[in-house]
């Protein structure tokens, strides 16, 4: 034991002599120089502080509150226009699966991929590639997803195509999420498309989604003055068109445990084309007849798949991912300074807010500052 303590004391004395020698040789002359030029030293310190604060405030430093945690599977979601044929959705899904298998074959095959799971839900095709455990797979989930994205390339006719390597884990979701709000849905559609196009110009941006998904095509009717003069209302016109093509309930009866409804409508050969709609005859309240094309003005449009409101305004969320994610703050600062003000000038009444990961970061920082304010109080 005595030998160990003697060895430690020897090492301690050696470190002490070296430390005192460095103080005499470097620290003491530097301290004398600083005291001799004290005002210059203070100026240099203030300048460094200003540069540090300015660099942080500029957003170039990069900040990520919740780091990305890779999942055990890679996921891609392809959204086609609403009402697309099943065969087209299936073709997109098969292409995604084929490319996924090709990427896996070039990176270890069974050592990388355990299985592929694909589903189709109306106009949405989703493909998941389940990977082997992290200590077995030759490449990471993010690297596999990036190769998958590059080899798939651009698929025409899609509303959106989103690749994810962090699905289901903490820190998931788009790095940028801007929520636009306005009372007019047509203005929201234009503004979201322009914002998505502006985001696409940044080289670090991928998987841009304008958040707008038009629904099925529809035919809109607007009642004409001629029809109003015959006491035809928009409600009566809509009811007669519905009864002709969907059916009018004329009888409902109980049959055992089941209820049977009897519907009356036009024959199938008289309701399979738009020509039948154009040649439809309406009945007026007085018993007369009026062609539909003389009673209403027909315009074509699209039904919205969903309408989201907040505080009386319709909202659309534009999302995009950033690589690396620490640069999201810098891109958001540029968008907030240039793109969004220009959109507000072009479309009066347009509002915006940063949601998603930005909202989580904002709430977390507010909670942190509140906690720091409580700490001194608790110790007093």
C-alpha positions as CSV (number, residue, x, y, z in Angstrom):
1,X,0.0,0.0,0.0
2,X,2.9,2.3,0.9
3,X,4.4,1.9,-2.6
4,X,1.1,2.9,-4.3
5,X,0.8,6.1,-2.2
6,X,4.4,7.0,-2.9
7,X,3.7,6.5,-6.6
8,X,0.6,8.7,-6.4
9,X,2.5,11.4,-4.5
10,X,5.3,11.4,-7.1
11,X,2.8,11.9,-9.9
12,X,1.0,14.6,-8.0
13,X,4.2,16.5,-7.4
14,X,5.2,16.3,-11.0
15,X,1.7,17.6,-12.2
16,X,2.0,20.4,-9.6
17,X,5.4,21.5,-10.9
18,X,4.2,21.4,-14.5
19,X,1.1,23.4,-13.6
20,X,3.0,26.1,-11.7
21,X,5.5,26.3,-14.6
22,X,2.7,26.9,-17.1
23,X,1.3,29.6,-14.9
24,X,4.6,31.4,-14.8
25,X,5.4,30.9,-18.4
26,X,2.0,31.5,-20.1
27,X,-0.8,32.7,-17.8
28,X,1.2,35.4,-15.9
29,X,2.5,37.2,-19.1
30,X,-1.0,37.0,-20.7
31,X,-2.7,38.4,-17.6
32,X,-0.2,41.2,-17.5
33,X,-0.8,42.0,-21.2
34,X,-4.5,42.0,-20.7
35,X,-4.3,44.4,-17.7
36,X,-1.9,46.7,-19.5
37,X,-4.4,46.9,-22.5
38,X,-7.5,46.6,-20.4
39,X,-9.8,48.6,-22.6
40,X,-8.8,46.8,-25.7
41,X,-9.4,43.5,-23.9
42,X,-12.8,44.5,-22.8
43,X,-13.6,45.6,-26.3
44,X,-12.5,42.3,-27.8
45,X,-14.6,40.4,-25.3
46,X,-17.7,42.5,-26.0
47,X,-17.1,42.0,-29.8
48,X,-16.8,38.2,-29.4
49,X,-20.0,38.2,-27.3
50,X,-21.9,40.2,-30.0
51,X,-20.7,37.9,-32.7
52,X,-21.7,34.8,-30.8
53,X,-25.2,36.2,-30.0
54,X,-25.6,37.3,-33.6
55,X,-24.6,34.0,-35.0
56,X,-27.0,32.2,-32.7
57,X,-29.9,34.6,-33.6
58,X,-29.2,34.2,-37.3
59,X,-30.2,30.6,-37.2
60,X,-27.0,29.3,-38.8
61,X,-26.0,27.4,-35.7
62,X,-28.9,24.9,-36.0
63,X,-31.0,23.6,-33.2
64,X,-33.0,20.4,-32.8
65,X,-35.0,19.9,-29.6
66,X,-36.1,16.3,-30.3
67,X,-33.4,14.4,-32.2
68,X,-34.5,11.9,-34.9
69,X,-34.7,8.3,-33.7
70,X,-34.6,5.8,-36.5
71,X,-37.4,3.2,-36.7
72,X,-37.0,-0.5,-37.4
73,X,-38.8,-0.1,-40.7
74,X,-38.8,2.3,-43.6
75,X,-42.1,3.6,-44.8
76,X,-43.4,5.4,-47.9
77,X,-46.9,6.8,-48.4
78,X,-48.1,7.7,-51.9
79,X,-51.3,9.7,-52.2
80,X,-53.1,9.8,-55.6
81,X,-55.9,12.2,-56.6
82,X,-59.2,11.3,-54.9
83,X,-61.2,9.0,-57.1
84,X,-58.3,7.4,-58.9
85,X,-58.8,4.0,-60.3
86,X,-57.7,1.1,-58.1
87,X,-55.5,-0.3,-61.0
88,X,-53.5,3.0,-61.0
89,X,-53.0,3.0,-57.2
90,X,-51.9,-0.7,-57.4
91,X,-49.4,0.1,-60.2
92,X,-47.8,2.8,-58.0
93,X,-47.7,0.4,-55.1
94,X,-46.1,-2.4,-57.2
95,X,-43.4,0.0,-58.4
96,X,-42.6,1.1,-54.8
97,X,-42.3,-2.6,-53.7
98,X,-40.2,-3.5,-56.7
99,X,-37.7,-0.7,-56.0
100,X,-37.6,-1.5,-52.3
101,X,-36.7,-5.1,-53.1
102,X,-34.0,-3.9,-55.6
103,X,-32.4,-1.6,-53.0
104,X,-32.5,-4.4,-50.4
105,X,-30.8,-6.9,-52.9
106,X,-28.0,-4.4,-53.4
107,X,-27.4,-4.0,-49.7
108,X,-27.2,-7.5,-48.2
109,X,-30.7,-8.9,-49.1
110,X,-31.8,-11.0,-46.1
111,X,-29.2,-9.4,-43.9
112,X,-31.1,-6.1,-44.3
113,X,-34.7,-6.8,-44.9
114,X,-37.0,-9.2,-43.0
115,X,-40.2,-8.5,-45.0
116,X,-42.3,-6.0,-47.0
117,X,-45.9,-5.1,-46.1
118,X,-48.1,-3.1,-48.6
119,X,-51.6,-1.8,-48.3
120,X,-54.0,0.2,-50.4
121,X,-56.7,2.4,-48.8
122,X,-58.8,4.1,-51.5
123,X,-56.4,6.5,-53.1
124,X,-53.5,6.0,-50.7
125,X,-50.8,3.3,-51.2
126,X,-48.5,2.5,-48.2
127,X,-45.4,0.3,-48.2
128,X,-43.4,-0.7,-45.2
129,X,-40.1,-2.5,-45.3
130,X,-39.2,-4.1,-42.1
131,X,-35.4,-4.3,-41.4
132,X,-33.3,-6.6,-39.4
133,X,-32.1,-5.5,-35.9
134,X,-29.6,-2.6,-35.8
135,X,-26.6,-4.8,-34.9
136,X,-27.3,-7.0,-38.0
137,X,-28.4,-4.7,-40.8
138,X,-25.4,-3.5,-42.9
139,X,-26.8,0.0,-43.4
140,X,-29.0,2.3,-41.3
141,X,-32.7,2.9,-41.9
142,X,-32.2,6.5,-43.0
143,X,-29.6,5.4,-45.6
144,X,-31.9,2.7,-46.9
145,X,-34.7,5.2,-47.1
146,X,-32.6,7.7,-49.0
147,X,-31.5,5.1,-51.6
148,X,-35.1,4.0,-51.9
149,X,-36.2,7.7,-52.5
150,X,-33.5,8.3,-55.1
151,X,-34.3,5.1,-57.1
152,X,-38.0,5.7,-57.1
153,X,-37.5,9.1,-58.6
154,X,-40.5,11.2,-59.7
155,X,-43.8,9.5,-60.2
156,X,-46.3,11.6,-62.2
157,X,-49.9,12.0,-61.2
158,X,-49.4,11.9,-57.4
159,X,-50.7,14.3,-54.9
160,X,-47.8,13.5,-52.5
161,X,-45.0,11.0,-52.0
162,X,-43.6,10.8,-48.5
163,X,-40.7,8.7,-47.3
164,X,-40.1,8.1,-43.5
165,X,-37.3,6.4,-41.7
166,X,-38.4,7.5,-38.2
167,X,-42.1,6.5,-38.3
168,X,-43.5,5.8,-34.9
169,X,-40.5,7.1,-32.9
170,X,-39.9,10.2,-30.9
171,X,-38.9,13.2,-33.0
172,X,-40.9,11.9,-36.0
173,X,-42.8,14.1,-38.4
174,X,-42.0,16.9,-40.8
175,X,-39.3,19.3,-39.9
176,X,-41.3,22.2,-41.3
177,X,-45.1,22.6,-40.8
178,X,-46.7,25.9,-41.7
179,X,-50.5,26.2,-41.1
180,X,-52.2,28.7,-43.5
181,X,-55.7,30.0,-42.6
182,X,-58.3,32.0,-44.6
183,X,-62.0,32.2,-45.0
184,X,-61.9,31.4,-48.7
185,X,-60.8,27.9,-49.7
186,X,-59.8,29.0,-53.2
187,X,-57.3,31.5,-51.8
188,X,-55.9,28.8,-49.5
189,X,-55.4,26.4,-52.4
190,X,-53.4,29.0,-54.3
191,X,-51.4,30.2,-51.3
192,X,-50.5,26.6,-50.2
193,X,-49.4,25.7,-53.7
194,X,-47.2,28.9,-53.9
195,X,-45.7,28.2,-50.5
196,X,-44.9,24.6,-51.4
197,X,-43.3,25.8,-54.7
198,X,-41.2,28.3,-52.7
199,X,-40.0,25.6,-50.3
200,X,-39.0,23.3,-53.1
201,X,-36.4,25.9,-54.2
202,X,-34.3,25.2,-51.1
203,X,-31.7,22.4,-51.8
204,X,-32.1,20.9,-48.3
205,X,-35.9,20.5,-48.6
206,X,-37.5,17.1,-49.5
207,X,-41.0,15.5,-49.4
208,X,-42.9,18.8,-49.8
209,X,-46.7,18.5,-49.3
210,X,-48.9,21.5,-50.1
211,X,-51.6,20.0,-47.8
212,X,-54.4,20.4,-50.3
213,X,-56.2,17.3,-51.6
214,X,-59.0,17.9,-54.1
215,X,-61.8,15.4,-54.0
216,X,-63.9,13.8,-56.7
217,X,-65.2,15.8,-59.6
218,X,-68.7,17.2,-59.1
219,X,-71.3,19.2,-61.0
220,X,-72.6,22.3,-59.3
221,X,-76.0,23.8,-60.0
222,X,-76.9,27.5,-59.6
223,X,-80.6,28.3,-59.9
224,X,-81.6,30.6,-62.8
225,X,-84.1,33.5,-62.5
226,X,-86.4,31.7,-65.1
227,X,-86.7,28.8,-62.6
228,X,-87.4,31.1,-59.7
229,X,-90.2,32.8,-61.6
230,X,-91.9,29.3,-61.8
231,X,-91.5,28.9,-58.0
232,X,-88.7,26.4,-58.3
233,X,-86.2,26.6,-55.5
234,X,-82.7,25.2,-55.3
235,X,-83.9,22.7,-52.7
236,X,-86.6,21.3,-55.0
237,X,-84.2,21.1,-58.0
238,X,-81.7,19.2,-55.8
239,X,-84.4,16.8,-54.5
240,X,-85.7,16.0,-58.0
241,X,-82.1,15.3,-59.3
242,X,-81.4,13.1,-56.3
243,X,-84.6,11.1,-56.6
244,X,-84.0,10.5,-60.3
245,X,-80.4,9.2,-60.0
246,X,-80.2,8.0,-56.4
247,X,-83.8,7.1,-55.8
248,X,-86.8,8.1,-53.7
249,X,-88.0,6.0,-50.9
250,X,-91.6,4.9,-51.5
251,X,-92.0,2.0,-49.1
252,X,-90.4,0.7,-45.9
253,X,-91.6,-2.5,-44.3
254,X,-90.4,-5.1,-41.8
255,X,-89.5,-8.5,-43.0
256,X,-88.5,-10.7,-40.1
257,X,-85.6,-9.1,-38.3
258,X,-84.7,-7.0,-41.3
259,X,-86.1,-3.7,-42.6
260,X,-86.6,-3.4,-46.3
261,X,-86.7,-0.1,-48.2
262,X,-88.1,0.2,-51.7
263,X,-86.5,2.9,-53.8
264,X,-87.8,4.3,-57.1
265,X,-85.4,5.9,-59.7
266,X,-84.8,6.1,-63.4
267,X,-83.8,3.0,-65.3
268,X,-80.1,2.2,-65.4
269,X,-79.8,3.1,-69.1
270,X,-81.2,6.6,-68.3
271,X,-78.7,7.5,-65.5
272,X,-75.3,6.3,-66.8
273,X,-74.1,9.4,-68.6
274,X,-74.1,13.2,-68.3
275,X,-76.3,13.4,-71.4
276,X,-79.1,11.9,-69.3
277,X,-78.6,14.7,-66.7
278,X,-78.6,17.4,-69.4
279,X,-81.8,16.1,-70.9
280,X,-83.6,15.7,-67.5
281,X,-87.0,17.3,-67.2
282,X,-88.1,19.0,-63.9
283,X,-91.6,19.4,-62.7
284,X,-92.7,22.8,-61.4
285,X,-95.0,23.3,-58.4
286,X,-97.8,24.2,-60.8
287,X,-97.5,20.9,-62.6
288,X,-95.6,22.2,-65.6
289,X,-92.3,20.9,-67.0
290,X,-89.0,22.6,-67.5
291,X,-85.7,21.2,-68.8
292,X,-82.9,21.1,-66.3
293,X,-80.5,23.0,-68.5
294,X,-83.0,25.9,-68.6
295,X,-83.5,25.9,-64.9
296,X,-79.9,25.9,-63.6
297,X,-76.4,27.0,-64.6
298,X,-74.0,24.1,-64.6
299,X,-70.4,24.4,-63.5
300,X,-67.8,21.8,-62.9
301,X,-65.9,21.6,-59.6
302,X,-64.4,19.3,-57.0
303,X,-65.6,18.2,-53.6
304,X,-63.2,18.7,-50.8
305,X,-62.0,15.5,-49.1
306,X,-61.9,17.3,-45.7
307,X,-62.4,20.8,-44.4
308,X,-60.5,21.7,-41.2
309,X,-61.4,24.9,-39.3
310,X,-59.8,26.7,-36.4
311,X,-61.4,29.8,-34.9
312,X,-63.8,30.2,-37.8
313,X,-61.1,30.0,-40.5
314,X,-60.4,27.2,-42.9
315,X,-56.8,25.9,-42.6
316,X,-54.4,24.0,-44.8
317,X,-51.0,22.7,-43.5
318,X,-48.0,22.8,-45.7
319,X,-45.3,20.3,-44.7
320,X,-41.7,19.6,-45.7
321,X,-38.7,17.8,-44.4
322,X,-35.2,19.1,-44.1
323,X,-31.8,17.4,-44.3
324,X,-30.1,17.9,-41.9
325,X,-33.0,18.8,-39.6
326,X,-30.8,21.2,-37.6
327,X,-31.1,23.6,-40.6
328,X,-34.9,23.9,-40.4
329,X,-34.6,27.0,-38.3
330,X,-32.5,28.8,-40.9
331,X,-35.0,27.9,-43.7
332,X,-38.0,28.9,-41.5
333,X,-36.4,32.3,-40.8
334,X,-36.0,32.9,-44.5
335,X,-39.6,31.9,-45.3
336,X,-40.9,34.0,-42.4
337,X,-38.9,37.1,-43.7
338,X,-39.6,36.8,-47.4
339,X,-42.2,34.2,-48.6
340,X,-44.9,34.5,-46.0
341,X,-45.1,38.4,-46.0
342,X,-45.3,38.3,-49.8
343,X,-48.2,35.9,-49.7
344,X,-50.0,38.0,-47.1
345,X,-49.7,41.1,-49.4
346,X,-50.9,39.1,-52.4
347,X,-53.8,37.5,-50.5
348,X,-55.3,39.9,-47.9
349,X,-56.6,38.2,-44.9
350,X,-54.2,35.2,-45.1
351,X,-52.8,34.2,-41.7
352,X,-50.2,31.6,-40.8
353,X,-48.7,29.8,-37.8
354,X,-45.9,27.3,-37.3
355,X,-47.2,24.0,-36.0
356,X,-45.9,20.5,-35.7
357,X,-42.4,20.2,-34.5
358,X,-42.1,24.0,-34.2
359,X,-45.2,24.1,-31.9
360,X,-43.7,21.3,-29.8
361,X,-40.4,23.1,-29.5
362,X,-42.2,26.4,-28.6
363,X,-44.2,24.7,-25.8
364,X,-41.2,22.8,-24.5
365,X,-39.1,26.0,-24.3
366,X,-41.9,27.9,-22.6
367,X,-42.2,25.1,-20.0
368,X,-38.4,25.2,-19.6
369,X,-38.3,28.9,-18.9
370,X,-41.3,28.7,-16.5
371,X,-39.4,25.9,-14.7
372,X,-36.2,28.1,-14.5
373,X,-38.3,30.9,-13.0
374,X,-39.8,28.6,-10.4
375,X,-36.4,27.3,-9.2
376,X,-35.1,30.5,-7.5
377,X,-38.5,30.9,-5.8
378,X,-38.4,27.4,-4.4
379,X,-34.9,28.1,-2.8
380,X,-35.8,31.4,-1.2
